[in-house]
Amino acid sequence: MRKKLFRICGLALLAAVPLLVSCAGSAGEEAAATRAQADEEAAVMKAQAEQAASNKQVLQTFLGLFMSGKWDDFDQVIATDCVLHEPGGVDVVGLDAMKALWQVAYAALKDMSATTIAEVSEGNFLVDLLTIEATYEGEYMGRQIAGVPVKYNQAETFRIVDGKIVEWWVEFDRLWMSEQLGFELKPK
């Protein structure tokens, strides 16, 4: 009787082995698929982090060049056909046109500094909020201004491709700056 019982148990075990091997194989395949998915997600996250770091480096390089007056080196970080969307719906197209605008717009701002308040980077886009501080010496809206300290916030959105700014939106607090320069808002 025992021999018969052992044979039955042995046959049952032999029948179960392929089933166990099959289960182990599918569990192994599932684990491999899960590892592959995790590796793919990690690679995507790494690429996103590298893009964000690259975008931030482009901005810091630009700010360094701008503040130091090395405008001839802007082509390191700004595409020659870049489009700058200025407040009021004005578009400035091309690096040379941007430089010409900035030479007029920023000529009166002496000892200018920019402090980054926040930066957010997603894909090819970087958004930053800056506080600009300077001393204003020159004409503003037809009035001569001499040695008035100004401080204003500026929000910018950049589209960056291959390490260069290709499109750029700027908005700054013109009212706050105007008030600091002695202008008052009056109803019409």
Phi, psi and omega in degrees: 000318179295321180297320179295318178298317178296322179295317180296314178297319179297317178295321179296319179294318178298322179290328183281336183302311179300324179295316178297317179298319179297316179296315180297321179296316181290326176294320178295320178295320178296318179296319179295319179295320178296318177297318180296319178295317178296319178297319179295316178297320179295320179295320178295315179298320178295317179297320178295318179295319179294320178296316179298315180296320179295316178301315181294324178293321177300314180296315181296322177296315179301311181301319178298316179294318182297310183292330181273354180080013180272058185293337178292345180264005181301333181296350174293329186231354179237128178294145183296336180253024180302146176249123178255120178264103182274162176304148179084010177081019179271127176253130176249122185250123176100144182298319180297319178294324178296313179301317180298317178297312183295325179297328177276309187294326185254001181300326183277350181268105182263151178051044184285141173222152179233132177245124178282123179269317181205150175220136175226129181237133179217114181061231180275002184252143174226130177245134177223156175237124182242153165249123180257134176231140180196176172248127183268124178221100180156194182274141176218116179052044176082001181244137178281127181243135182231111171068034180265124177289138177231152178214127180211161179262148179222129176251137182223145172236127181245142166251121187242127179230129179053041175078012180228145176285123180249341177207148192205128176246134182231138171218132178224163186278082182294325180296314181299317179296317179299318179297321179295334180269009174097007179269147178241144176277121180234140177292153180285000000 
